Each structure stands twice: as C-alpha cells, then as structure tokens.
Amino acid sequence: MDLKKFVLEGNPVCRKEAVIVGDHFRITMLTTALIRFEYSEDGGFEDRATQMVCNRDFPVPEFRVSDGGEELHIYTKAVSYTHLTL
C-alpha cells in the first residue's frame, strides 16, 4: 500500500506578521474570523499541518492588538477577543 497518498501537502507555517506570542500562548490570525489558539506550559509550539488547516500561509488579515498588561485584546472586523494574562 502506498501511504504517500494519505500525506497532506501544504505550508503549515504562517506569516510571522499574523502571530501574537506570549510566555505560554501563541495566537495566529488566519483570517478575520479564523483564529488559532495554542497553549504550552514551556512556551514551545509546533508548526505541523492539521486536518483542519494544512496551509497557514494566508494573507495577513487586518487586525489590531491592544495589550493592557493583564488583558490582551484582539480586534478584527468579524471578532473581538480578550485574553486574560494574569
């Protein structure tokens, strides 16, 4: 059996301008409505493809970040997200 036919081709690494990184989290802005959230106790993250998104090299969507110290706010035309950084 040729297992190569089950391999997803793609570019799982996104553009660095679309990434927001904290001590234990990484947030990737894929589109104005699709956001990838990751948490890691040691701050290490993976860039492998998933079944949902095997290509993360999307154009960087328009978004705005406001870091208030204890709260991180992310705004796009489609969503508003608040991350508590306590």
Secondary structure, DSSP 4 states (H G I P E B T S, - for coil): --GGGGPPPS--PPPGGGEEE-SSEEEEE-SSS-EEEEE-TTS-------SS-S---PPPPP-EEEE-SSEEEEE-SS-EEEEE--
